[in-house]
Amino acid sequence: MENDIPVISPGDKNLALEVTVTNIGGDDAHQSQLSVAFPEFLQLSSVEPKKSSEAQVQCNPNENKTQADCQLGNPFKRDSKVSFFLILNTERLSLRVTSANVTMLLKTISIQNIPEVVAEAKIIFELHLKIAGLAKPSQLLFGGEVKDLKAMKSENDIGSLVQYEFRVGVSVSLKLQ
């Protein structure tokens, strides 16, 4: 975490989206499921139950793992709650990606007007540039006569040769807001 923003490096870690579904104050919900749509660059890797969850969730992703139907229970009991993590793969993130949306829609056989929920994330790639320099020789002393630019006729009039060596390194990190 950096300033309350999760920081991950693309390709080497997965991202966990915590989902909690409740059925408070209603009836038992029969054939209840959560349909989830993922962007192509943030595919579903796995589903992990939250330890404190009252029920287990079974998710069936499509072939390219950009959609999944998660069975919440049949019935999903009145006054119950289920929590789980959708583990998303970050290998396909690129510098062109600036945001990601995961869309979730609850379904049941009863007729209800349940709005879809969209989890949004802003994606920021940071390029950290590191430069280190070294001069050879490491110390030089000037003991000669100061000359005007026009008075210099050869390279030897300038002074001793100094060789510089620079090392440039770049590391990439990704922030989700």
Contact map, one row per residue, 1 for C-alpha under 8 A:
111111100000000000000000000000000000000000000000000000000000000000000000000000000000000000000000000000000000000000000000000000000000000000000000000000000000000000000000000000000
111111100000000000000000000000000000000000000000000000000000000000000000000000000000000000000000000000000000000000000000000000000000000000000000000000000000000000000000000000000
111110000000000000000000000000000000000000000000000000000000000000000000000000000000000000000000000000000000000000000000000000000000000000000000000000000000000000000000000000000
111111000000000000000000000000000000000000000000000000000000000000000000000000000000000000000000000000000000000000000000000000000000000000000000000000000000000000000000000000000
111111100000000000000000000000000000000000000000000000000000000000000000000000000000000000000000000000000000000000000000000000000000000000000000000000000000000000000000000000111
110111110000000000000000000000000000000000000000000000000000000000000000000000000000000000000000000000000000000000000000000000000000000000000000000000000000000000000000000000111
110011111000000000000000000000000000000000000000000000000000000000000000000000000000000000000000000000000000000000000000000000000000000000000000000000000000000000000000000011110
000001111100100000000000000000000000000000000000000000000000000000000000000000000000000000000000000000000000000000000000000000000000000000000000000000000000000000000000000011100
000000111111100000000000000000000000000000000000000000000000000000000000000000000000000000000000000000000000000000000000000000000000000000000000000000000000000000000000000111000
000000011111100000000000000000000000000000000000000000000000000000000000000000000000000001111100000000000000000000000000000000000000000000000000000000000000000000000000000011000
000000001111110000000000000000000000000000000000000000000000000000000000000000000000000011111000000000000000000000000000000000000000000000000000000000000000000000000000000000000
000000001111110000000000000000000000000000000000000000000000000000000000000000000000000001100000000000000000000000000000000000000000000000000000000000000000000000000000000000000
000000011111111000000000000000000000000000000000000000000000000000000000000000000000000011000000000000000000000000000000000000000000000000000000000000000000000000000000000000000
000000000011111100000000000000000000000000000000000000000000000000000000000000000000001111000000000000000000000000000000000000000000000000000000000000000000000000000000000000000
000000000000111110000000000000000000000000000000000000000000000000000000000000000000001111000000000000000000000000000000000000000000000000000000000000000000000000000000000000000
000000000000011111000000000000000000000000000000000000000000000000000000000000000000111100000000000000000000000000000000000000000000000000000000000000000000000000000000000000000
000000000000001111100000000000000000000000000000000000000000000000000000000000000000111100000000000000000000000000000000000000000000000000000000000000000000000000000000000000000
000000000000000111110000000000000000000000000000000000000000000000000000000000000011110000000000000000000000000000000000000000000000000000000000000000000000000000000000000000000
000000000000000011111000000000000000000000000000000000000000000000000000000000000011110000000000000000000000000000000000000000000000000000000000000000000000000000000000000000000
000000000000000001111100000000000000000000000000000000000000000000000000000000001111000000000000000000000000000000000000000000000000000000000000000000000000000000000000000000000
000000000000000000111110000000000000000000000000000000000000000000000000000000001110000000000000000000000000000000000000000000000000000000000000000000000000000000000000000000000
000000000000000000011111000000000000000000000000000000000000000000000000000000111100000000000000000000000000000000000000000000000000000000000000000000000000000000000000000000000
000000000000000000001111111110000000000000000000000000000000000000000000000111111000000000000000000000000000000000000000000000000000000000000000000000000000000000000000000000000
000000000000000000000111110000000000000000000000000000000000000000000000000001110000000000000000000000000000000000000000000000000000000000000000000000000000000000000000000000000
000000000000000000000011111000000000000000000000000000000000000000000000000001100000000000000000000000000000000000000000000000000000000000000000000000000000000000000000000000000
000000000000000000000011111100000000000000000000000000000000000000000000000001100000000000000000000000000000000000000000000000000000000000000000000000000000000000000000000000000
000000000000000000000010111110000000000000000000000000000000000000000000000011000000000000000000000000000000000000000000000000000000000000000000000000000000000000000000000000000
000000000000000000000010011111000000000000000000000000000000000000000000001111000000000000000000000000000000000000000000000000000000000000000000000000000000000000000000000000000
000000000000000000000010001111110000000000000000000000000000000000000000011111000000000000000000000000000001110000000000000000000000000000000000000000000000000000000000000000000
000000000000000000000000000111110000000000000000000000000000000000000000111100000000000000000000000000000001110000000000000000000000000000000000000000000000000000000000000000000
000000000000000000000000000011111000000000000000000000000000000000000011111100000000000000000000000000000011100000000000000000000000000000000000000000000000000000000000000000000
000000000000000000000000000011111100000000000000000000000000000000000011111100000000000000000000000000000111100000000000000000000000000000000000000000000000000000000000000000000
000000000000000000000000000000111110000000000000000000000000000000001111100000000000000000000000000000000111000000000000000000000000000000000000000000000000000000000000000000000
000000000000000000000000000000011111000000000000000000000000000000001111000000000000000000000000000000011110000000000000000000000000000000000000000000000000000000000000000000000
000000000000000000000000000000001111100000000000000000000000000000111100000000000000000000000000000000011110000000000000000000000000000000000000000000000000000000000000000000000
000000000000000000000000000000000111110000000000000000000000000000111100000000000000000000000000000001111000000000000000000000000000000000000000000000000000000000000000000000000
000000000000000000000000000000000011111000000000000000000000000001110000000000000000000000000000000001110000000000000000000000000000000000000000000000000000000000000000000000000
000000000000000000000000000000000001111101110000000000000000000011100000000000000000000000000000000011100000000000000000000000000000000000000000000000000000000000000000000000000
000000000000000000000000000000000000111111100000000000000000000001000000000000000000000000000000000111000000000000000000000000000000000000000000000000000000000000000000000000000
000000000000000000000000000000000000011111100000000000000000000001000000000000000000000000010000000000000000000000000000000000000000000000000000000000000000000000000000000000000
000000000000000000000000000000000000001111100000000000000000000000000000000000000000000001111000000000000000000000000000000000000000000000000000000000000000000000000000000000000
000000000000000000000000000000000000011111110000000000000000000001000000000000000000000111111000000100000000000000000000000000000000000000000000000000000000000000000000000000000
000000000000000000000000000000000000011111111000000000000000000111000000000000000000000111000000000000000000000000000000000000000000000000000000000000000000000000000000000000000
000000000000000000000000000000000000010001111100000000000000100011100000000000000000011110000000000000000000000000000000000000000000000000000000000000000000000000000000000000000
000000000000000000000000000000000000000000111110000000000000000010000000000000000000011110000000000000000000000000000000000000000000000000000000000000000000000000000000000000000
000000000000000000000000000000000000000000011111000000000000000000000000000000000000011100000000000000000000000000000000000000000000000000000000000000000000000000000000000000000
000000000000000000000000000000000000000000001111100000000010000000000000000000000001111000000000000000000000000000000000000000000000000000000000000000000000000000000000000000000
000000000000000000000000000000000000000000000111110000000000000000000000000000000001111000000000000000000000000000000000000000000000000000000000000000000000000000000000000000000
000000000000000000000000000000000000000000000011111010011000000000000000000000000011100000000000000000000000000000000000000000000000000000000000000000000000000000000000000000000
000000000000000000000000000000000000000000000001111110000000000000000000000000000011100000000000000000000000000000000000000000000000000000000000000000000000000000000000000000000
000000000000000000000000000000000000000000000000111110000000000000000000000000000000000000000000000000000000000000000000000000000000000000000000000000000000000000000000000000000
000000000000000000000000000000000000000000000000011111000000000000000000000000000010000000000000000000000000000000000000000000000000000000000000000000000000000000000000000000000
000000000000000000000000000000000000000000000000111111110000000000000000000000001111000000000000000000000000000000000000000000000000000000000000000000000000000000000000000000000
000000000000000000000000000000000000000000000000000111110000000000000000000000011110000000000000000000000000000000000000000000000000000000000000000000000000000000000000000000000
000000000000000000000000000000000000000000000000000011111000000000000001100000001110000000000000000000000000000000000000000000000000000000000000000000000000000000000000000000000
000000000000000000000000000000000000000000000000100011111100000000000001100000000100000000000000000000000000000000000000000000000000000000000000000000000000000000000000000000000
000000000000000000000000000000000000000000000000100000111110000000000111100000000101000000000000000000000000000000000000000000000000000000000000000000000000000000000000000000000
000000000000000000000000000000000000000000000000000000011111000000000111000000000000000000000000000000000000000000000000000000000000000000000000000000000000000000000000000000000
000000000000000000000000000000000000000000000010000000001111100000011110000000000000000000000000000000000000000000000000000000000000000000000000000000000000000000000000000000000
000000000000000000000000000000000000000000000000000000000111110000011100000000000000000000000000000000000000000000000000000000000000000000000000000000000000000000000000000000000
000000000000000000000000000000000000000000010000000000000011111111111000000000000000000000000000000000000000000000000000000000000000000000000000000000000000000000000000000000000
000000000000000000000000000000000000000000000000000000000001111111110000000000000000000000000000000000000000000000000000000000000000000000000000000000000000000000000000000000000
000000000000000000000000000000000000000000000000000000000000111111000000000000000000000000000000000000000000000000000000000000000000000000000000000000000000000000000000000000000
000000000000000000000000000000000000000000100000000000000000111111100000000000000000000000000000000000000000000000000000000000000000000000000000000000000000000000000000000000000
000000000000000000000000000000000000010000111000000000000000111111110000000000000000000000000000000000000000000000000000000000000000000000000000000000000000000000000000000000000
000000000000000000000000000000000000111101110000000000000000111111110000000000000000000000000000000000000000000000000000000000000000000000000000000000000000000000000000000000000
000000000000000000000000000000000011110000010000000000000000110111111000000000000000000000000000000000000000000000000000000000000000000000000000000000000000000000000000000000000
000000000000000000000000000000000011100000000000000000000011110011111100000000000000000000000000000000000000000000000000000000000000000000000000000000000000000000000000000000000
000000000000000000000000000000001111000000000000000000000011100000111110000000000000000000000000000000000000000000000000000000000000000000000000000000000000000000000000000000000
000000000000000000000000000000001111000000000000000000001111000000011111000000000000000000000000000000000000000000000000000000000000000000000000000000000000000000000000000000000
000000000000000000000000000000111100000000000000000000001110000000001111110000000000000000000000000000000000000000000000000000000000000000000000000000000000000000000000000000000
000000000000000000000000000000111100000000000000000000111100000000000111110100000100000000000000000000000000000000000000000000000000000000000000000000000000000000000000000000000
000000000000000000000000000001111000000000000000000000111000000000000011111110000000000000000000000000000000000000000000000000000000000000000000000000000000000000000000000000000
000000000000000000000000000011110000000000000000000000000000000000000011111110000000000000000000000000000000000000000000000000000000000000000000000000000000000000000000000000000
000000000000000000000000000111110000000000000000000000000000000000000000111110000000000000000000000000000000000000000000000000000000000000000000000000000000000000000000000000000
000000000000000000000010000111110000000000000000000000000000000000000001111111010000000000000000000000000000000000000000000000000000000000000000000000000000000000000000000000000
000000000000000000000010001110000000000000000000000000000000000000000000111111110000000000000000000000000000000000000000000000000000000000000000000000000000000000000000000000000
000000000000000000000011111110000000000000000000000000000000000000000000000111110000000000000000000000000000000000000000000000000000000000000000000000000000000000000000000000000
000000000000000000000111110000000000000000000000000000000000000000000000000011111000000000000000000000000000000000000000000000000000000000000000000000000000000000000000000000000
000000000000000000000111000000000000000000000000000001000000000000000000000111111100000000000000000000000000000000000000000000000000000000000000000000000000000000000000000000000
000000000000000000011110000000000000000000000000000011100000000000000000000000111110000000000000000000000000000000000000000000000000000000000000000000000000000000000000000000000
000000000000000000011100000000000000000000000000000011111000000000000001000000011111000000000000000000000000000000000000000000000000000000000000000000000000000000000000000000000
000000000000000001111000000000000000000000000000110111100000000000000000000000001111100000000000000000000000000000000000000000000000000000000000000000000000000000000000000000000
000000000000000001110000000000000000000000000011110010001000000000000000000000000111110000000000000000000000000000000000000000000000000000000000000000000000000000000000000000000
000000000000000111100000000000000000000000000011110000000000000000000000000000000011111000000000000000000000000000000000000000000000000000000000000000000000000000000000000000000
000000000000000111100000000000000000000000011111000000000000000000000000000000000001111100000000000000000000000000000000000000000000000000000000000000000000000000000000000000000
000000000000011110000000000000000000000000011111000000000000000000000000000000000000111110000000000000000000000000000000000000000000000000000000000000000000000000000000000000000
000000000000011110000000000000000000000001111100000000000000000000000000000000000000011111000000000000000000000000000000000000000000000000000000000000000000000000000000000000000
000000000010111000000000000000000000000001111000000000000000000000000000000000000000001111110000000000000000000000000000000000000000000000000000000000000000000000000000000000000
000000000111111000000000000000000000000011100000000000000000000000000000000000000000000111111000000000000000000000000000000000000000000000000000000000000000000000000000000000000
000000000111000000000000000000000000000011000000000000000000000000000000000000000000000011111000000000000000000000000000000000000000000000000000000000000000000000000000000000000
000000000110000000000000000000000000000111000000000000000000000000000000000000000000000011111100000000000000000000000000000000000000000000000000000000000000000000000000000000000
000000000110000000000000000000000000000011000000000000000000000000000000000000000000000001111110100000000000000000000000000000000000000000000000000000000000000000000000000000000
000000000100000000000000000000000000000000000000000000000000000000000000000000000000000000011111100000000000000000000000000000000000000000000000000000000000000000000000000000000
000000000000000000000000000000000000000000000000000000000000000000000000000000000000000000001111110000000000000000000000000010000000000000000000000000000000000000000000000000000
000000000000000000000000000000000000000000000000000000000000000000000000000000000000000000000111110000000000000000000000000000000000000000000000000000000000000000000000000000000
000000000000000000000000000000000000000000000000000000000000000000000000000000000000000000001111111100000000000000000000001000000000000000000000000000000000000000000000000000000
000000000000000000000000000000000000000000000000000000000000000000000000000000000000000000000011111100000000000000000000011100000000000000000000000000000000000000000000000000000
000000000000000000000000000000000000000000000000000000000000000000000000000000000000000000000000111110000000000000000001111000000000000000000000000000000000000000000000000000000
000000000000000000000000000000000000001001000000000000000000000000000000000000000000000000000000111111000000000000000001111000000000000000000000000000000000000000000000000000000
000000000000000000000000000000000000011000000000000000000000000000000000000000000000000000000000001111100000000000000111100000000000000000000000000000000000000000000000000000000
000000000000000000000000000000000001111000000000000000000000000000000000000000000000000000000000000111110000000000000111000000000000000000000000000000000000000000000000000000000
000000000000000000000000000000000001110000000000000000000000000000000000000000000000000000000000000011111000000000011110000000000000000000000000000000000000000000000000000000000
000000000000000000000000000000000111100000000000000000000000000000000000000000000000000000000000000001111100000000011100000000000000000000000000000000000000000000000000000000000
000000000000000000000000000000000111000000000000000000000000000000000000000000000000000000000000000000111110000001111000000000000000000000000000000000000000000000000000000000000
000000000000000000000000000000011110000000000000000000000000000000000000000000000000000000000000000000011111000001110000000000000000000000000000000000000000000000000000000000000
000000000000000000000000000000111110000000000000000000000000000000000000000000000000000000000000000000001111100001000000000000000000000000000000000000000000000000000000000000000
000000000000000000000000000011111000000000000000000000000000000000000000000000000000000000000000000000000111111100000000000000000000000000000000000000000000000000000000000000000
000000000000000000000000000011110000000000000000000000000000000000000000000000000000000000000000000000000011111000000000000000000000000000000000000000000000000000000000000000000
000000000000000000000000000011000000000000000000000000000000000000000000000000000000000000000000000000000001111100000000000000000000000000000000000000000000000000000000000000000
000000000000000000000000000000000000000000000000000000000000000000000000000000000000000000000000000000000001111110000000000000000000000000000000000000000000000000000000000000000
000000000000000000000000000000000000000000000000000000000000000000000000000000000000000000000000000000000001011111000000000000000000000000000000000000000000000000000000000000000
000000000000000000000000000000000000000000000000000000000000000000000000000000000000000000000000000000000000001111100000000000000000000000000000000000000000000000000000000000000
000000000000000000000000000000000000000000000000000000000000000000000000000000000000000000000000000000001110000111110000000000000000000000000000000000000000000000000000000000000
000000000000000000000000000000000000000000000000000000000000000000000000000000000000000000000000000000001100000011111000000000000000000000000000000000000000000000000000000000000
000000000000000000000000000000000000000000000000000000000000000000000000000000000000000000000000000000111100000001111100000000000000000000000000000000000000000000000000000000000
000000000000000000000000000000000000000000000000000000000000000000000000000000000000000000000000000000111000000000111110000000000000000000000000000000000000000000000000000000000
000000000000000000000000000000000000000000000000000000000000000000000000000000000000000000000000000011110000000000011111000000000000000000000000000000000000000000000000000000000
000000000000000000000000000000000000000000000000000000000000000000000000000000000000000000000000000011100000000000001111100000000000000000000000000000000000000000000000000000000
000000000000000000000000000000000000000000000000000000000000000000000000000000000000000000000000001111000000000000000111110000000000000000000000000000000000000000000000000000000
000000000000000000000000000000000000000000000000000000000000000000000000000000000000000000000000001110000000000000000011111000000000000000000000000000000000000000000000000000011
000000000000000000000000000000000000000000000000000000000000000000000000000000000000000000000000011100000000000000000001111100000000000000000000000000000000000000000000000000111
000000000000000000000000000000000000000000000000000000000000000000000000000000000000000000000000111100000000000000000000111110000000000000000000000000000000000000000000000001111
000000000000000000000000000000000000000000000000000000000000000000000000000000000000000000000000010000000000000000000000011111000000000000000000000000000000000000000000000001110
000000000000000000000000000000000000000000000000000000000000000000000000000000000000000000000010000000000000000000000000001111100000000000000000000000000000000000000000000111100
000000000000000000000000000000000000000000000000000000000000000000000000000000000000000000000000000000000000000000000000000111110000000000000000000000000000000000000000000111100
000000000000000000000000000000000000000000000000000000000000000000000000000000000000000000000000000000000000000000000000000011111000000000000000000000000000000000000000011110000
000000000000000000000000000000000000000000000000000000000000000000000000000000000000000000000000000000000000000000000000000001111100000000000000000000000000000000000000011110000
000000000000000000000000000000000000000000000000000000000000000000000000000000000000000000000000000000000000000000000000000000111110000000000000000000000000000000000001111000000
000000000000000000000000000000000000000000000000000000000000000000000000000000000000000000000000000000000000000000000000000000011111000000000000000000000000000000000011110000000
000000000000000000000000000000000000000000000000000000000000000000000000000000000000000000000000000000000000000000000000000000001111100000000000000000000000000000000111100000000
000000000000000000000000000000000000000000000000000000000000000000000000000000000000000000000000000000000000000000000000000000000111110000000000000000000000000000000111000000000
000000000000000000000000000000000000000000000000000000000000000000000000000000000000000000000000000000000000000000000000000000000011111000000000000000000000000000011110000000000
000000000000000000000000000000000000000000000000000000000000000000000000000000000000000000000000000000000000000000000000000000000001111101000000000000000000000000011100000000000
000000000000000000000000000000000000000000000000000000000000000000000000000000000000000000000000000000000000000000000000000000000000111111000000000000000000000001111000000000000
000000000000000000000000000000000000000000000000000000000000000000000000000000000000000000000000000000000000000000000000000000000000011111100000000000000000000001110000000000000
000000000000000000000000000000000000000000000000000000000000000000000000000000000000000000000000000000000000000000000000000000000000001111110000000000000000000001100000000000000
000000000000000000000000000000000000000000000000000000000000000000000000000000000000000000000000000000000000000000000000000000000000011111110000000000000000000000000000000000000
000000000000000000000000000000000000000000000000000000000000000000000000000000000000000000000000000000000000000000000000000000000000000111111000000000000000000000000000000000000
000000000000000000000000000000000000000000000000000000000000000000000000000000000000000000000000000000000000000000000000000000000000000011111100000000000000000000000000000000000
000000000000000000000000000000000000000000000000000000000000000000000000000000000000000000000000000000000000000000000000000000000000000000111110000000000000000000000000000000000
000000000000000000000000000000000000000000000000000000000000000000000000000000000000000000000000000000000000000000000000000000000000000000011111000000000000000000000000000000000
000000000000000000000000000000000000000000000000000000000000000000000000000000000000000000000000000000000000000000000000000000000000000000001111100000000000000000000000000000000
000000000000000000000000000000000000000000000000000000000000000000000000000000000000000000000000000000000000000000000000000000000000000000000111110000000000000000000000000000000
000000000000000000000000000000000000000000000000000000000000000000000000000000000000000000000000000000000000000000000000000000000000000000000011111000000000000000000000000000000
000000000000000000000000000000000000000000000000000000000000000000000000000000000000000000000000000000000000000000000000000000000000000000000001111100000000000000000000000000000
000000000000000000000000000000000000000000000000000000000000000000000000000000000000000000000000000000000000000000000000000000000000000000000000111110110000000000000000000000000
000000000000000000000000000000000000000000000000000000000000000000000000000000000000000000000000000000000000000000000000000000000000000000000000011111110000000000000000000000000
000000000000000000000000000000000000000000000000000000000000000000000000000000000000000000000000000000000000000000000000000000000000000000000000001111110000000000000000000000000
000000000000000000000000000000000000000000000000000000000000000000000000000000000000000000000000000000000000000000000000000000000000000000000000000111111000000000000000000000000
000000000000000000000000000000000000000000000000000000000000000000000000000000000000000000000000000000000000000000000000000000000000000000000000001111111000000000000000000000000
000000000000000000000000000000000000000000000000000000000000000000000000000000000000000000000000000000000000000000000000000000000000000000000000001111111110110000000000000000000
000000000000000000000000000000000000000000000000000000000000000000000000000000000000000000000000000000000000000000000000000000000000000000000000000001111110100000000000000000000
000000000000000000000000000000000000000000000000000000000000000000000000000000000000000000000000000000000000000000000000000000000000000000000000000000011111110000000000000000000
000000000000000000000000000000000000000000000000000000000000000000000000000000000000000000000000000000000000000000000000000000000000000000000000000000011111111000000000000000000
000000000000000000000000000000000000000000000000000000000000000000000000000000000000000000000000000000000000000000000000000000000000000000000000000000000111111100000000000000000
000000000000000000000000000000000000000000000000000000000000000000000000000000000000000000000000000000000000000000000000000000000000000000000000000000011111111000000000000000000
000000000000000000000000000000000000000000000000000000000000000000000000000000000000000000000000000000000000000000000000000000000000000000000000000000010111111100000000000000000
000000000000000000000000000000000000000000000000000000000000000000000000000000000000000000000000000000000000000000000000000000000000000000000000000000000011111110000000000000000
000000000000000000000000000000000000000000000000000000000000000000000000000000000000000000000000000000000000000000000000000000000000000000000000000000000001011111000000000000000
000000000000000000000000000000000000000000000000000000000000000000000000000000000000000000000000000000000000000000000000000000000000000000000000000000000000001111100000000000000
000000000000000000000000000000000000000000000000000000000000000000000000000000000000000000000000000000000000000000000000000000000000001110000000000000000000000111110000000000000
000000000000000000000000000000000000000000000000000000000000000000000000000000000000000000000000000000000000000000000000000000000000001110000000000000000000000011111000000000000
000000000000000000000000000000000000000000000000000000000000000000000000000000000000000000000000000000000000000000000000000000000000111100000000000000000000000001111100000000000
000000000000000000000000000000000000000000000000000000000000000000000000000000000000000000000000000000000000000000000000000000000000111000000000000000000000000000111110000000000
000000000000000000000000000000000000000000000000000000000000000000000000000000000000000000000000000000000000000000000000000000000011110000000000000000000000000000011111000000000
000000000000000000000000000000000000000000000000000000000000000000000000000000000000000000000000000000000000000000000000000000000111100000000000000000000000000000001111100000000
000000000000000000000000000000000000000000000000000000000000000000000000000000000000000000000000000000000000000000000000000000001111000000000000000000000000000000000111110000000
000000000000000000000000000000000000000000000000000000000000000000000000000000000000000000000000000000000000000000000000000000001110000000000000000000000000000000000011111000000
000000000000000000000000000000000000000000000000000000000000000000000000000000000000000000000000000000000000000000000000000000111100000000000000000000000000000000000001111100000
000000000000000000000000000000000000000000000000000000000000000000000000000000000000000000000000000000000000000000000000000000111000000000000000000000000000000000000000111110000
000000001000000000000000000000000000000000000000000000000000000000000000000000000000000000000000000000000000000000000000000011110000000000000000000000000000000000000000011111000
000000111100000000000000000000000000000000000000000000000000000000000000000000000000000000000000000000000000000000000000000011110000000000000000000000000000000000000000001111100
000000111100000000000000000000000000000000000000000000000000000000000000000000000000000000000000000000000000000000000000001111000000000000000000000000000000000000000000000111110
000011110000000000000000000000000000000000000000000000000000000000000000000000000000000000000000000000000000000000000000011111000000000000000000000000000000000000000000000011111
000011100000000000000000000000000000000000000000000000000000000000000000000000000000000000000000000000000000000000000000111100000000000000000000000000000000000000000000000001111
000011000000000000000000000000000000000000000000000000000000000000000000000000000000000000000000000000000000000000000000111000000000000000000000000000000000000000000000000000111
